[in-house]
């Protein structure tokens, strides 16, 4: 008997493919006793304590859901720097294909549902003969395509992807539209649903934009600016919704600082750093509004100021980057869900329970 399975693809990067995988996993684990997860081809990887390199999304799932399957089976092919050139010089498509199929066969033993995550749009991976369309074909899995909210542009992009999957004989289970403007939810559901139906595609979910899911953590900030943690290491999972650069205390208006703000400054701004620690009305109660502090130019605060920051429990990251570069990077970051983000996981679960036809997806995966 064929194990129910579904393959998650997207029309392009950052459309919400991993969010969809997490939302579906949360639901499937309630309905099936033994769910398996696999990302056949990974482009960005994390090295586990064992030394095994796995795709970052496999790492996220293992950490968030306590999966204990062999990491190599969950992430059979990773693409490090230089891999593509080496493959082109020594092309052997059957070896990689066999590796993925064998990993799936071993991983799916005793499983009663398999969730597979792709690496982007249908064509990603073509240069090594492992496009998402080819991988879905190898694993005989129907596909859900995730796209951003809208009507015209998303459907155009969806149909481009559909053509590649159909060329490989892959079934399209349906479409999930993500990050939809809340007050346009019903309109997009109606019109996009009708337009997709013309092409024999089913709209399986329309998910509203949720700001929380776009908020990065201080861990992501530290990685982005190649920084180090000065204090508050236990609070690096703190989320921030906006970043503000402050050259000095006079340049920052406490009343205008919003909740969950990341303050970017230098360690020499003693007055400003003290204001961030204090919980006084005269400083606009900055302490309760600030998610963290990013110190630039590699300038550390005086020792007694660092002690104040530590005692206040404010996470502080320091980087050698200039104020302009660091602020630009943290202001334009695309947040990714991390294992230490329970509030994001909880929000994803609620969104999928409310806005996605989960029963229909199970039906499609089993057909």
C-alpha positions as semicolon CSV with decimal commas, in nm:
position;residue;x (nm);y (nm);z (nm)
1;X;0,000;0,000;0,000
2;X;0,135;0,342;-0,099
3;X;0,219;0,566;0,197
4;X;0,027;0,898;0,181
5;X;0,266;1,177;0,089
6;X;0,267;1,540;-0,018
7;X;0,544;1,755;-0,167
8;X;0,556;2,127;-0,085
9;X;0,689;2,358;-0,356
10;X;0,665;2,734;-0,410
11;X;0,661;2,979;-0,698
12;X;0,979;3,146;-0,569
13;X;1,190;3,204;-0,259
14;X;1,034;3,340;0,062
15;X;0,675;3,265;-0,034
16;X;0,612;3,063;0,282
17;X;0,705;2,709;0,179
18;X;0,871;2,623;0,510
19;X;0,583;2,785;0,700
20;X;0,347;2,561;0,502
21;X;0,557;2,255;0,586
22;X;0,548;2,342;0,957
23;X;0,174;2,410;0,952
24;X;0,101;2,080;0,782
25;X;0,336;1,887;1,011
26;X;0,161;2,027;1,317
27;X;-0,170;1,899;1,182
28;X;-0,050;1,564;1,046
29;X;0,116;1,474;1,377
30;X;-0,228;1,500;1,540
31;X;-0,387;1,265;1,288
32;X;-0,112;1,011;1,215
33;X;0,086;0,807;1,466
34;X;0,416;0,817;1,274
35;X;0,485;1,108;1,039
36;X;0,809;1,139;0,844
37;X;0,971;1,453;0,705
38;X;1,225;1,484;0,427
39;X;1,388;1,762;0,228
40;X;1,546;1,566;-0,058
41;X;1,766;1,849;-0,186
42;X;1,903;2,125;0,037
43;X;2,093;2,437;-0,063
44;X;2,167;2,585;0,280
45;X;2,281;2,350;0,551
46;X;2,359;2,328;0,921
47;X;2,624;2,105;1,074
48;X;2,491;1,892;1,360
49;X;2,695;1,800;1,668
50;X;2,763;1,464;1,504
51;X;2,928;1,644;1,213
52;X;2,646;1,553;0,973
53;X;2,545;1,834;0,739
54;X;2,170;1,869;0,689
55;X;1,948;2,125;0,522
56;X;1,856;2,409;0,759
57;X;1,485;2,325;0,732
58;X;1,553;1,965;0,829
59;X;1,743;2,098;1,130
60;X;1,444;2,320;1,216
61;X;1,201;2,028;1,199
62;X;1,427;1,796;1,399
63;X;1,471;2,055;1,674
64;X;1,107;2,172;1,681
65;X;0,937;1,831;1,664
66;X;1,197;1,602;1,823
67;X;1,232;1,385;1,512
68;X;1,486;1,111;1,575
69;X;1,509;0,966;1,224
70;X;1,857;0,949;1,074
71;X;1,958;1,298;0,963
72;X;2,116;1,165;0,643
73;X;1,784;1,015;0,538
74;X;1,589;1,334;0,609
75;X;1,841;1,540;0,410
76;X;2,003;1,303;0,156
77;X;2,146;1,564;-0,084
78;X;2,300;1,895;0,021
79;X;2,472;2,133;-0,219
80;X;2,785;2,294;-0,070
81;X;3,001;2,550;-0,248
82;X;3,159;2,405;-0,562
83;X;2,916;2,113;-0,585
84;X;2,746;2,238;-0,902
85;X;3,071;2,283;-1,100
86;X;3,194;1,943;-0,991
87;X;2,864;1,785;-1,096
88;X;2,877;1,949;-1,439
89;X;3,231;1,819;-1,489
90;X;3,134;1,467;-1,378
91;X;2,764;1,434;-1,453
92;X;2,607;1,117;-1,305
93;X;2,236;1,190;-1,254
94;X;2,147;0,833;-1,164
95;X;2,366;0,840;-0,850
96;X;2,186;1,134;-0,689
97;X;1,846;1,006;-0,797
98;X;1,917;0,665;-0,646
99;X;2,039;0,827;-0,324
100;X;1,712;1,019;-0,282
101;X;1,490;0,721;-0,364
102;X;1,685;0,494;-0,129
103;X;1,667;0,753;0,151
104;X;1,292;0,786;0,105
105;X;1,245;0,410;0,106
106;X;1,437;0,371;0,433
107;X;1,288;0,677;0,598
108;X;0,928;0,589;0,512
109;X;0,945;0,242;0,670
110;X;0,672;0,215;0,936
111;X;0,554;0,569;0,856
112;X;0,188;0,636;0,783
113;X;0,244;0,981;0,629
114;X;0,539;1,150;0,457
115;X;0,579;1,525;0,415
116;X;0,837;1,633;0,156
117;X;0,970;1,987;0,121
118;X;1,117;2,118;-0,202
119;X;1,383;2,385;-0,252
120;X;1,186;2,657;-0,427
121;X;1,005;2,668;-0,760
122;X;0,959;2,369;-0,990
123;X;1,283;2,431;-1,181
124;X;1,522;2,478;-0,889
125;X;1,787;2,207;-0,896
126;X;1,771;2,150;-1,272
127;X;2,144;2,219;-1,306
128;X;2,216;1,896;-1,114
129;X;1,927;1,705;-1,273
130;X;1,724;1,730;-0,952
131;X;1,463;1,995;-1,016
132;X;1,170;1,993;-0,776
133;X;0,960;1,855;-1,060
134;X;1,207;1,568;-1,108
135;X;1,227;1,492;-0,734
136;X;0,847;1,488;-0,700
137;X;0,840;1,248;-0,995
138;X;1,104;1,023;-0,837
139;X;0,910;1,005;-0,510
140;X;0,572;0,968;-0,683
141;X;0,428;1,251;-0,479
142;X;0,148;1,497;-0,552
143;X;0,250;1,861;-0,509
144;X;0,109;2,163;-0,328
145;X;0,229;2,494;-0,474
146;X;0,264;2,784;-0,230
147;X;0,248;3,139;-0,363
148;X;0,209;3,489;-0,224
149;X;-0,137;3,640;-0,203
150;X;-0,298;3,808;-0,500
151;X;-0,481;3,718;-0,819
152;X;-0,303;3,796;-1,145
153;X;0,071;3,772;-1,070
154;X;0,053;3,468;-0,840
155;X;-0,162;3,272;-1,084
156;X;0,073;3,354;-1,371
157;X;0,366;3,224;-1,164
158;X;0,171;2,918;-1,046
159;X;0,094;2,818;-1,405
160;X;0,462;2,838;-1,502
161;X;0,538;2,592;-1,224
162;X;0,243;2,369;-1,312
163;X;0,377;2,326;-1,665
164;X;0,708;2,184;-1,537
165;X;0,539;1,947;-1,293
166;X;0,297;1,824;-1,558
167;X;0,583;1,768;-1,801
168;X;0,711;1,515;-1,546
169;X;0,368;1,362;-1,496
170;X;0,340;1,495;-1,139
171;X;-0,008;1,552;-0,996
172;X;-0,088;1,894;-0,855
173;X;-0,280;1,849;-0,530
174;X;-0,363;2,219;-0,515
175;X;-0,251;2,568;-0,425
176;X;-0,204;2,763;-0,102
177;X;-0,195;3,142;-0,122
178;X;0,006;3,296;0,161
179;X;0,061;3,646;0,308
180;X;-0,273;3,778;0,185
181;X;-0,382;4,127;0,294
182;X;-0,644;4,046;0,561
183;X;-0,919;4,274;0,429
184;X;-0,883;4,117;0,082
185;X;-0,898;3,759;0,203
186;X;-1,248;3,674;0,082
187;X;-1,206;3,861;-0,249
188;X;-0,886;3,674;-0,333
189;X;-1,035;3,345;-0,220
190;X;-1,330;3,393;-0,457
191;X;-1,149;3,525;-0,765
192;X;-0,826;3,328;-0,740
193;X;-1,030;3,015;-0,668
194;X;-1,234;3,065;-0,986
195;X;-0,930;3,142;-1,202
196;X;-0,739;2,838;-1,072
197;X;-1,042;2,617;-1,132
198;X;-1,026;2,704;-1,505
199;X;-0,695;2,516;-1,508
200;X;-0,819;2,225;-1,299
201;X;-0,642;2,346;-0,985
202;X;-0,795;2,354;-0,638
203;X;-0,739;2,636;-0,391
204;X;-0,659;2,457;-0,064
205;X;-0,598;2,760;0,154
206;X;-0,578;3,138;0,169
207;X;-0,368;3,254;0,464
208;X;-0,368;3,616;0,583
209;X;-0,044;3,806;0,634
210;X;0,070;3,771;0,995
211;X;0,331;4,031;1,104
212;X;0,462;3,806;1,381
213;X;0,596;3,556;1,126
214;X;0,805;3,830;0,963
215;X;0,977;3,932;1,285
216;X;1,344;3,821;1,305
217;X;1,517;3,707;1,624
218;X;1,837;3,839;1,777
219;X;1,996;3,507;1,680
220;X;1,929;3,590;1,315
221;X;2,064;3,942;1,368
222;X;2,386;3,806;1,517
223;X;2,433;3,576;1,220
224;X;2,346;3,844;0,965
225;X;2,594;4,103;1,094
226;X;2,859;3,844;1,186
227;X;2,844;3,966;1,542
228;X;2,903;3,825;1,886
229;X;2,681;3,825;2,192
230;X;2,787;4,073;2,457
231;X;2,513;3,975;2,702
232;X;2,167;3,816;2,717
233;X;2,261;3,495;2,535
234;X;1,956;3,324;2,685
235;X;1,727;3,580;2,521
236;X;1,846;3,561;2,162
237;X;1,511;3,414;2,056
238;X;1,353;3,754;2,130
239;X;1,168;3,894;1,827
240;X;1,182;4,251;1,699
241;X;0,946;4,425;1,458
242;X;1,149;4,735;1,366
243;X;1,504;4,867;1,391
244;X;1,602;5,223;1,484
245;X;1,949;5,377;1,457
246;X;2,035;5,625;1,733
247;X;2,351;5,831;1,702
248;X;2,299;5,957;2,058
249;X;2,024;5,992;2,317
250;X;1,902;6,326;2,180
251;X;1,836;6,165;1,841
252;X;1,592;5,914;1,983
253;X;1,244;6,028;2,090
254;X;1,125;5,782;2,358
255;X;0,757;5,848;2,289
256;X;0,801;5,740;1,928
257;X;0,984;5,415;2,001
258;X;0,743;5,131;1,933
259;X;0,725;4,803;2,115
260;X;0,968;4,531;2,002
261;X;1,232;4,774;1,873
262;X;1,593;4,682;1,800
263;X;1,812;4,982;1,885
264;X;2,126;5,022;1,673
265;X;2,396;5,241;1,828
266;X;2,758;5,237;1,946
267;X;2,900;5,133;2,280
268;X;3,023;5,488;2,341
269;X;2,666;5,621;2,378
270;X;2,657;5,584;2,756
271;X;2,354;5,812;2,812
272;X;2,147;5,625;2,557
273;X;2,243;5,281;2,694
274;X;2,156;5,387;3,048
275;X;1,820;5,514;2,923
276;X;1,756;5,171;2,768
277;X;1,814;5,011;3,107
278;X;1,598;5,248;3,312
279;X;1,226;5,194;3,353
280;X;1,150;5,559;3,420
281;X;0,871;5,760;3,258
282;X;1,121;6,035;3,181
283;X;1,289;5,804;2,930
284;X;0,961;5,676;2,786
285;X;1,000;5,341;2,960
286;X;1,241;5,233;2,688
287;X;1,339;4,920;2,877
288;X;1,000;4,757;2,816
289;X;0,985;4,857;2,451
290;X;1,329;4,740;2,344
291;X;1,381;4,385;2,218
292;X;1,756;4,422;2,206
293;X;2,055;4,640;2,123
294;X;2,295;4,610;1,830
295;X;2,627;4,784;1,886
296;X;2,816;4,881;1,569
297;X;3,172;4,977;1,472
298;X;3,302;4,722;1,724
299;X;3,283;4,978;2,005
300;X;3,210;4,816;2,340
301;X;3,045;5,001;2,631
302;X;3,234;5,078;2,950
303;X;3,247;4,784;3,188
304;X;2,993;4,923;3,436
305;X;2,747;4,991;3,153
306;X;2,781;4,633;3,033
307;X;2,697;4,520;3,388
308;X;2,383;4,739;3,383
309;X;2,275;4,584;3,053
310;X;2,332;4,233;3,184
311;X;2,136;4,296;3,504
312;X;1,850;4,447;3,303
313;X;1,827;4,132;3,093
314;X;1,861;4,313;2,761
315;X;2,023;4,103;2,486
316;X;2,312;4,290;2,325
317;X;2,498;4,197;2,006
318;X;2,815;4,372;1,888
319;X;2,949;4,385;1,533
320;X;3,241;4,540;1,348
321;X;3,002;4,660;1,077
322;X;2,936;5,031;1,026
323;X;2,610;5,182;1,147
324;X;2,483;5,222;0,791
325;X;2,558;4,866;0,681
326;X;2,430;4,704;0,998
327;X;2,107;4,907;1,005
328;X;2,044;4,833;0,638
329;X;2,091;4,461;0,694
330;X;1,868;4,426;1,001
331;X;1,597;4,650;0,854
332;X;1,564;4,440;0,538
333;X;1,597;4,094;0,693
334;X;1,357;3,820;0,587
335;X;1,275;3,633;0,905
336;X;1,288;3,254;0,918
337;X;1,116;3,047;1,182
338;X;1,368;2,910;1,432
339;X;1,341;2,617;1,678
340;X;1,330;2,864;1,968
341;X;1,022;3,044;1,835
342;X;0,729;2,881;2,019
343;X;0,504;3,183;1,960
344;X;0,561;3,156;1,585
345;X;0,494;2,782;1,585
346;X;0,172;2,840;1,780
347;X;0,061;3,113;1,538
348;X;0,134;2,893;1,234
349;X;-0,076;2,614;1,384
350;X;-0,372;2,848;1,438
351;X;-0,348;2,992;1,087
352;X;-0,349;2,647;0,925
353;X;-0,631;2,520;1,142
354;X;-0,843;2,818;1,042
355;X;-0,752;2,895;0,682
356;X;-0,632;2,570;0,519
357;X;-0,844;2,273;0,408
358;X;-0,635;2,014;0,589
359;X;-0,879;1,727;0,539
360;X;-0,872;1,783;0,163
361;X;-0,491;1,776;0,165
362;X;-0,492;1,441;0,345
363;X;-0,738;1,313;0,086
364;X;-0,516;1,434;-0,201
365;X;-0,206;1,282;-0,039
366;X;-0,376;0,946;-0,014
367;X;-0,508;0,931;-0,369
